[in-house]
């Protein structure tokens, strides 16, 4: 007789998993209030102590960078054991770490399935420069936007990252670079000579941050909390391809610097390069930028413009860019196109890029040409991608049944 289970029925999978070892919830990514609530709900901390214990944990996780409860020395041994029984503060698995000839580092992280059917992977990049170190963080596994020049856009969206998973990229990078107190920087690592190894973060990795607004907001508010990771909001930049309804909220509720992935100065071309433009055309996008809270010469919007040979790199394009952005306090980042396997685009000639930059600069806009970094390890702008794919529902349910029966691997 064959025994079968309807795993689509409500509660069926939870019931079948009763004999399996559940994934311990992480305390990383919770607000202080949520930390206290989790401790009380677990029964290991009385309500009167919740606020104090939450503050202790906050300090150990975000100031000291501890990734194991055993290292929290001002907490009793018995309480540490209880914390370890119920929760985790561990880092994600590093599948691969690559180091470019220019010192750029790229990590491939693996996270639990959380609805995707199998573990998922994302990439995070660290770019060391004179006076600062910038971490490029991912917000989604894959992307829905299919920008035609972007390697990440060739990977379908698998799922959103949680606030924990977004913060874990920052915490792990600081671990690997010796950027927490009493940690040593790896021998030979290229890092800023002074100050923090990770001084800036940019939400410019895999995914569209504003399609994962709540998790990104939560993670960035924790990253900028003055009693924890304490990154200045002026050193945090969120890049969007133009999710217009969420742009004002970004300034109002998160308050970080804004970057717009622009790349074209008319709707016809931008529809091809950045298809979200069909939903939120340039007129709406530029209006949202003009209304960005706190916008001023001291808090400019960065407009990113990838230089594509014979596509968007003429002087007429430069004139269109100046006209489009007139009156907006702005900086224009010119990005030499970074090739990836299978692309049909080419990078503009260097002489063309310099002429374009000179025209923009002469019009009164700062227009730096971004130096390509990490190209040899596919870590440059627009090159990030993982092999994760979302399983079909029928395959996902079958795998879960096999795991429950003890024949699969988590």
N, C-alpha and C positions, 0 to 999 in steps of 0.2 A: 504493500500500500504506500502511495506517495503522499507525503505530508506537504501541504502548501500553506503559505501565509499571504494574506492581503496586506502588503506593506503600505498601501495608500490609505488604509483606514486610520482614523485619528487615534493616536496613542499606541498603535500596533508596534511601531519600531521601538518606541521607548520601552514598551513591555518586553519585547524580545531582547533588548539590550541589557536587561536587568542583571544578567550574569556577566556582562562585559565591564571592563574598567573604564569609567567615564573620564572624559577630559576634565582636568581640574581648571576652574575658571582663573584667569589671570587678574591680578590687582592693577596691572599697568593699564592706563587709559581710563581709569575711573576718576571722577571728581572727588574732592575731599569728602563731600556729603555722601556720595555713593560708596566710598571706602568704608566710612563709619557704618552705613546701613548694611553692607556686606558682612562686616565683622559681627554685628549684632545678630543678623539673621542666621549666621552660622552657629550661634550659641557659644562662641569662644570668648566673647568680650561683652561685659555688661554695658547697657546703654549709657551709664554715667561716665564710662571710660572711652566711649567710641571716638569722640573728637580728639582726645589726646593720643590715642593709639593710631588714628588715621594720620595725624601730623607726624608721628614717629615714622610710620611706614613711608609717607611722602618724602621725608628727608632721606631715608635710606635708599629709596628707589631713584630719586631725581637729583639729589645733591651728591650722594656718595656713589651712586651707580651700582648698588649691590644687586646681584641677580640670584641670590640664594638666601633664604631666611636665616641660615646658620651664621651669616655674617653680620646680623643685626644685633650688636653686642649689648645695647642698653635695653633689650627685651629679654625677659626671663627665658630660660631654656625650655621650660614646659610650654610656654605660649608659642615659642618658635616652632616647637614640634607640632602644636595644634594648627598653626598657620600653614605649615608644610603639608599637613594632612588634608586641608580643605582648599588651599589656593596654590598659585605659582607666581613667581616673578621672573621666571627663566626667559632667556633669549630664544629667538627662533633658530632653526637649523640653518647654518651657512652651507649651502651645497657647493659653492665655488667662490673663490676670491681671486680676482685677476688684477695685476698691477701693470699699468702702462709704462712705457719708457719715459713719459713725462711726469710720472708720479701719481697720475690719476688712478683711483682704485674703484673696482666694480664688484659688488657682492650680489650673488644669486641667493635669495632667501627662500626657504620653504615654510609654508604655513599650513595648518589643518584644512580639510575640505570645507567645512562650514557651509554645506549645501551644494558644493561643487561636485561631489561624488568621489573625488580623489584629492590628495594634497595639491596645493597650488604654489606657484613660484613667481617671484617678482624680482626686478633688478633695482639696485640703488647705487648711486655713483658719488664718490668724493673727489672734489677738484681742489688741489692745493694751489694757492697763489701767494704772491708776495703780500704779506699783511693780513691774509684771511684764508680760511678754508671753507668751501661751500659744499654742502651735502644736498644732492638732488634726490628727492623723495618721491616714491610712487603712491598713488591714492587708489588705484584699481588694478586688478589682474586683467590685463588686456585693455581694450578701449572700444567705445561705440562710434567714434567720430570719423574714422576712415579718411583722415587727411591724406591726400594722395602722395605727399612727399615724405611721410613719416613711417618709419619701420614699425613702430608700436601699433599704428593704425591697421596693420595687416593682421593683427591678432584680435580675434573676437573677444568681447567682454566675457569674462568668466564669472567674476563677482566683485563687489566692492570690498575694500579692506576695512577692517574695524579700526577704531581709534587706537586700540592696543597695537595693532599691526603697523600702523603709521608711525607711532612713537617708537616701536621696537627697532625700526630702521635707524633712528637717531641714536638710541641707547646703544645698539650693537656697534655702530660706527665709532661712537666715543670709546667703547670698550677696546675695539681693535686698534685705535689710534693712541691709546693711553691718555684720554682726555678727561678722565675722572680723577679726583684727588688720590694721590699715592699710587698712581698707575704709570707705568713706563711706556714711552713711545717705542714702537718696534724699531730695531736697528735698521738704518738705511731708509726709513720712511721719509718722504718729502712732505713736510708740514710747515706752517708758518713759524717763523723764528721766535715770535713772542705771542703771548695770549693764548686763547683757546685754539685747539686744533680744528674744531667745528665751530666757526664763528657765525656762519650764515646758513640758512636752509632755504631751499626753493622747492615749491610744489610744482615741479616740472618733469617728473618721471613718468612712469606709465599711468595712463588714465586721464580723465577730465575731473579735476578736483571738485568742481561745482556740481557734478552729477553724484557726488558723495558728500554733500555739504555738511550734514550733521556730524559725521565721523571726523572729517577734516577740521571742522570748527573746534570740536572737543580736543583733538590732538594738538592743534596749534595754540589753543588757550593754555593747555598744560605746558607746552614747550616754552611759552612766554611768561609763565608764572614766576614772579620775582623771588619766591621762596623755594624754587625748585631748579629746573633747567635754566631758567632765567635768561632766555634769548630775547633781545630787544625786538619789538615788533617791526622796527625799521630795518632789521636784518632778516626778516622773514618775508619772502615774496611768493605770492600765489599766482600761478599762470593759468589763464582760461582761454579757450578757443572762442569764447563769446556766448556763454550761457547768461543771456541778458537779465532774466528775472532774479538771478542770485548775485549779481554784481554789487548792487547797493547793499544787500545784506552782508556781503563780505566786508565792506568797509564799516558798516554799522555794528555788526556783531563780533567780528574778529579783529578788525582794525590793522591788518597787515598791509604791506605794499602790494600793489596790483600790477600784473603784467598781462598784456593782451597778445595772443598769438595771431598776428594780423596777416602779414604775407602778401596782401594785395590791396589795391586802392579803389577797385571797382567791384560791383557785385558779380558781374559775369565771370571774372577770373577767380574771385574768392569762392564762388559756388563750386568751382572745380577743385581748388586747392584745399579749402576748408568747408566741407559740405554743410556744416551747421549754419553757415551763412544763409542757406535757403530758408531756414526757420527764423533766424535773427539777423536780418540784413544789416549792412554797414550803418545805415541811418539810425537804426535802433541801438546798435552797439556803441556808436560814437556818442549818442545822447546819454547812454548809461555811464560812459566814462566821464562826461562833463559833470554828471551829478554825483560822482564818487565822493563819499564823505571824507572830509579832511584834505581834499585835493588842493595843492598849492605848489609853489616853486620848491618848497622844502620837502614836499611829498608828491613827487611826480609819478605819473604812470609810465611804465616801460612798455613800449611797443616792439614786439619781436618780429623781425622781417628776414626770412630765409632767402638767400640770394640764389636764384635759379636761372641758369644760363638761358638767354633768349626767351624767358617767360615773364619775369617781373623786374628786370634789372636795367631798364633803359632810363635815360634822363627824364623822359616823359613820365615814367613811373615815379621817379623821385619828386617831380613837380606835383603829381597827384597826391603823393604822401603828405607833402607840406600843406597843400590845400585842405586835405581831409582833416588834419590834426590842428588846424589853425585855432589858436586860443587855448589849447589844452596844455597845461604844464606837463611836458613829456620828455622822455629820453627814448631814442630809437636804437635798438640793438640790431646791428646787421650780422646775420649768422651765415657764414659760408656753408652751403649745403654739404651735409655729411653723407657720403654714399653708403648704400647697404645692398646686400644681394637681391637682385631682381628689379631694382629701381630703373626707371626710364629717364630720370632727371640727371642733370649734370650741374656741377657747381659753376657759378659765374667766374669768368677770368678775374684774376686778382686786380688787374688794371681797371676793369669795369667796376669792381666793388669799391676801389679807392675813389674813382670819379663820382660814384653814387654817394659815398660818404662825404666827400668834399662839398657836394651840392647841399646835402642836408645840414652840414655844419655851417656853411655860409648863410643858410637861412635862419640860423640861430638855435638849432637843436643839437644837443650832444648826441653824437652818432658813432659810438665805438664799434669797431669791427671785432666780433668775438673770436678769440683765438681758438681754433679747433683743438680740443683736448680729448685724449683717450681714444682716438680713432682706431688705433691698432688693436683695441680690445672691444670694439663696437660699443664704446661708452659715451660717445659724443652725442650732442643734441639730435634727437630724432632717431637714434639707433637702438634704443632699448626695446627688448622683447624677450619673453620667456616662452617655453614650449607648452605652457598650461592651456588646456582646452576643457570646457565644461562638458561633462558626460551627458548623454541623452538620459532622460528620466528613467526609462526602462532599464538601461545599463546600470544607472546609479542604484536603483532599488535592488537589482540582482546582486550587485557587489556588496551592498549592505547586508543582504540575506546571507551571502557567503561568509562575510566577516562574523556575523552573529553566530553562525553555525560552527565557527572556529576554523574555517578552512582558508580564510583570507588574512591579509596583513593590513594593519592600520596605516 
